[in-house]
């Protein structure tokens, strides 16, 4: 999941960036904590994944929207 949102050469870099981003969004972090997320988790549950997608959108969705050509 971290690689999907923060593609890096090294998984550890992606994971660090992803966890930092999660903590920077208080409601996202609170929702994940309610779903039994901890900073030690290495695999997210389907519920946790759904929470992340609800808050951040589908990975690359924003990038794809920006790259679409404008209407003529």
PyMOL commands that place a pseudoatom at each C-alpha (Angstrom):
pseudoatom trace, name=CA, resn=UNK, resi=1, chain=A, elem=C, hetatm=0, pos=[0.000, 0.000, 0.000]
pseudoatom trace, name=CA, resn=UNK, resi=2, chain=A, elem=C, hetatm=0, pos=[2.825, 2.389, 0.872]
pseudoatom trace, name=CA, resn=UNK, resi=3, chain=A, elem=C, hetatm=0, pos=[4.476, 1.731, -2.492]
pseudoatom trace, name=CA, resn=UNK, resi=4, chain=A, elem=C, hetatm=0, pos=[1.215, 2.561, -4.273]
pseudoatom trace, name=CA, resn=UNK, resi=5, chain=A, elem=C, hetatm=0, pos=[1.039, 6.029, -2.713]
pseudoatom trace, name=CA, resn=UNK, resi=6, chain=A, elem=C, hetatm=0, pos=[4.774, 6.679, -2.311]
pseudoatom trace, name=CA, resn=UNK, resi=7, chain=A, elem=C, hetatm=0, pos=[6.698, 4.747, -4.946]
pseudoatom trace, name=CA, resn=UNK, resi=8, chain=A, elem=C, hetatm=0, pos=[10.373, 4.629, -3.976]
pseudoatom trace, name=CA, resn=UNK, resi=9, chain=A, elem=C, hetatm=0, pos=[13.289, 2.421, -4.822]
pseudoatom trace, name=CA, resn=UNK, resi=10, chain=A, elem=C, hetatm=0, pos=[13.314, 1.086, -1.272]
pseudoatom trace, name=CA, resn=UNK, resi=11, chain=A, elem=C, hetatm=0, pos=[10.236, -0.209, 0.542]
pseudoatom trace, name=CA, resn=UNK, resi=12, chain=A, elem=C, hetatm=0, pos=[11.437, 1.266, 3.818]
pseudoatom trace, name=CA, resn=UNK, resi=13, chain=A, elem=C, hetatm=0, pos=[11.385, 4.774, 2.310]
pseudoatom trace, name=CA, resn=UNK, resi=14, chain=A, elem=C, hetatm=0, pos=[7.848, 4.280, 1.023]
pseudoatom trace, name=CA, resn=UNK, resi=15, chain=A, elem=C, hetatm=0, pos=[6.685, 2.989, 4.382]
pseudoatom trace, name=CA, resn=UNK, resi=16, chain=A, elem=C, hetatm=0, pos=[8.256, 5.895, 6.281]
pseudoatom trace, name=CA, resn=UNK, resi=17, chain=A, elem=C, hetatm=0, pos=[6.691, 8.450, 3.940]
pseudoatom trace, name=CA, resn=UNK, resi=18, chain=A, elem=C, hetatm=0, pos=[3.306, 6.760, 4.048]
pseudoatom trace, name=CA, resn=UNK, resi=19, chain=A, elem=C, hetatm=0, pos=[3.239, 6.549, 7.864]
pseudoatom trace, name=CA, resn=UNK, resi=20, chain=A, elem=C, hetatm=0, pos=[4.321, 10.178, 8.171]
pseudoatom trace, name=CA, resn=UNK, resi=21, chain=A, elem=C, hetatm=0, pos=[1.557, 11.245, 5.773]
pseudoatom trace, name=CA, resn=UNK, resi=22, chain=A, elem=C, hetatm=0, pos=[-1.057, 9.227, 7.675]
pseudoatom trace, name=CA, resn=UNK, resi=23, chain=A, elem=C, hetatm=0, pos=[-0.091, 10.870, 10.961]
pseudoatom trace, name=CA, resn=UNK, resi=24, chain=A, elem=C, hetatm=0, pos=[-0.320, 14.277, 9.297]
pseudoatom trace, name=CA, resn=UNK, resi=25, chain=A, elem=C, hetatm=0, pos=[-4.037, 13.813, 8.655]
pseudoatom trace, name=CA, resn=UNK, resi=26, chain=A, elem=C, hetatm=0, pos=[-5.626, 13.617, 12.113]
pseudoatom trace, name=CA, resn=UNK, resi=27, chain=A, elem=C, hetatm=0, pos=[-8.992, 12.198, 11.037]
pseudoatom trace, name=CA, resn=UNK, resi=28, chain=A, elem=C, hetatm=0, pos=[-7.381, 9.539, 8.852]
pseudoatom trace, name=CA, resn=UNK, resi=29, chain=A, elem=C, hetatm=0, pos=[-5.053, 8.512, 11.663]
pseudoatom trace, name=CA, resn=UNK, resi=30, chain=A, elem=C, hetatm=0, pos=[-7.929, 8.432, 14.185]
pseudoatom trace, name=CA, resn=UNK, resi=31, chain=A, elem=C, hetatm=0, pos=[-10.064, 6.291, 11.861]
pseudoatom trace, name=CA, resn=UNK, resi=32, chain=A, elem=C, hetatm=0, pos=[-7.177, 3.873, 11.352]
pseudoatom trace, name=CA, resn=UNK, resi=33, chain=A, elem=C, hetatm=0, pos=[-6.540, 3.635, 15.091]
pseudoatom trace, name=CA, resn=UNK, resi=34, chain=A, elem=C, hetatm=0, pos=[-10.217, 2.725, 15.586]
pseudoatom trace, name=CA, resn=UNK, resi=35, chain=A, elem=C, hetatm=0, pos=[-9.662, -0.050, 13.027]
pseudoatom trace, name=CA, resn=UNK, resi=36, chain=A, elem=C, hetatm=0, pos=[-6.814, -1.469, 15.149]
pseudoatom trace, name=CA, resn=UNK, resi=37, chain=A, elem=C, hetatm=0, pos=[-3.985, 0.132, 13.151]
pseudoatom trace, name=CA, resn=UNK, resi=38, chain=A, elem=C, hetatm=0, pos=[-0.638, 0.587, 14.912]
pseudoatom trace, name=CA, resn=UNK, resi=39, chain=A, elem=C, hetatm=0, pos=[2.699, 1.932, 13.721]
pseudoatom trace, name=CA, resn=UNK, resi=40, chain=A, elem=C, hetatm=0, pos=[4.021, -1.634, 13.918]
pseudoatom trace, name=CA, resn=UNK, resi=41, chain=A, elem=C, hetatm=0, pos=[1.497, -3.021, 11.400]
pseudoatom trace, name=CA, resn=UNK, resi=42, chain=A, elem=C, hetatm=0, pos=[3.160, -4.401, 8.282]
pseudoatom trace, name=CA, resn=UNK, resi=43, chain=A, elem=C, hetatm=0, pos=[-0.010, -5.457, 6.470]
pseudoatom trace, name=CA, resn=UNK, resi=44, chain=A, elem=C, hetatm=0, pos=[-3.216, -3.460, 6.386]
pseudoatom trace, name=CA, resn=UNK, resi=45, chain=A, elem=C, hetatm=0, pos=[-6.598, -5.145, 6.756]
pseudoatom trace, name=CA, resn=UNK, resi=46, chain=A, elem=C, hetatm=0, pos=[-9.268, -4.635, 4.085]
pseudoatom trace, name=CA, resn=UNK, resi=47, chain=A, elem=C, hetatm=0, pos=[-11.040, -2.216, 6.443]
pseudoatom trace, name=CA, resn=UNK, resi=48, chain=A, elem=C, hetatm=0, pos=[-7.856, -0.201, 6.952]
pseudoatom trace, name=CA, resn=UNK, resi=49, chain=A, elem=C, hetatm=0, pos=[-7.259, -0.108, 3.201]
pseudoatom trace, name=CA, resn=UNK, resi=50, chain=A, elem=C, hetatm=0, pos=[-10.803, 1.157, 2.663]
pseudoatom trace, name=CA, resn=UNK, resi=51, chain=A, elem=C, hetatm=0, pos=[-10.214, 3.909, 5.237]
pseudoatom trace, name=CA, resn=UNK, resi=52, chain=A, elem=C, hetatm=0, pos=[-7.016, 5.015, 3.502]
pseudoatom trace, name=CA, resn=UNK, resi=53, chain=A, elem=C, hetatm=0, pos=[-8.718, 5.079, 0.096]
pseudoatom trace, name=CA, resn=UNK, resi=54, chain=A, elem=C, hetatm=0, pos=[-11.689, 7.004, 1.524]
pseudoatom trace, name=CA, resn=UNK, resi=55, chain=A, elem=C, hetatm=0, pos=[-9.327, 9.700, 2.830]
pseudoatom trace, name=CA, resn=UNK, resi=56, chain=A, elem=C, hetatm=0, pos=[-6.616, 9.740, 0.160]
pseudoatom trace, name=CA, resn=UNK, resi=57, chain=A, elem=C, hetatm=0, pos=[-8.413, 8.426, -2.896]
pseudoatom trace, name=CA, resn=UNK, resi=58, chain=A, elem=C, hetatm=0, pos=[-7.198, 5.675, -5.165]
pseudoatom trace, name=CA, resn=UNK, resi=59, chain=A, elem=C, hetatm=0, pos=[-3.411, 5.738, -5.670]
pseudoatom trace, name=CA, resn=UNK, resi=60, chain=A, elem=C, hetatm=0, pos=[-2.449, 7.892, -8.673]
pseudoatom trace, name=CA, resn=UNK, resi=61, chain=A, elem=C, hetatm=0, pos=[-6.040, 9.144, -9.067]
pseudoatom trace, name=CA, resn=UNK, resi=62, chain=A, elem=C, hetatm=0, pos=[-5.081, 12.794, -8.540]
pseudoatom trace, name=CA, resn=UNK, resi=63, chain=A, elem=C, hetatm=0, pos=[-2.068, 12.470, -10.846]
pseudoatom trace, name=CA, resn=UNK, resi=64, chain=A, elem=C, hetatm=0, pos=[-4.209, 10.936, -13.580]
pseudoatom trace, name=CA, resn=UNK, resi=65, chain=A, elem=C, hetatm=0, pos=[-6.800, 13.711, -13.223]
pseudoatom trace, name=CA, resn=UNK, resi=66, chain=A, elem=C, hetatm=0, pos=[-4.122, 16.374, -13.629]
pseudoatom trace, name=CA, resn=UNK, resi=67, chain=A, elem=C, hetatm=0, pos=[-2.713, 14.667, -16.721]
pseudoatom trace, name=CA, resn=UNK, resi=68, chain=A, elem=C, hetatm=0, pos=[-6.059, 14.518, -18.531]
pseudoatom trace, name=CA, resn=UNK, resi=69, chain=A, elem=C, hetatm=0, pos=[-6.289, 16.937, -21.442]
pseudoatom trace, name=CA, resn=UNK, resi=70, chain=A, elem=C, hetatm=0, pos=[-8.691, 19.850, -20.863]
pseudoatom trace, name=CA, resn=UNK, resi=71, chain=A, elem=C, hetatm=0, pos=[-12.020, 19.878, -22.636]
pseudoatom trace, name=CA, resn=UNK, resi=72, chain=A, elem=C, hetatm=0, pos=[-11.963, 21.554, -26.044]
for i in range(1, 72): cmd.bond("trace and resi %d" % i, "trace and resi %d" % (i + 1))
show_as sticks, trace
zoom trace
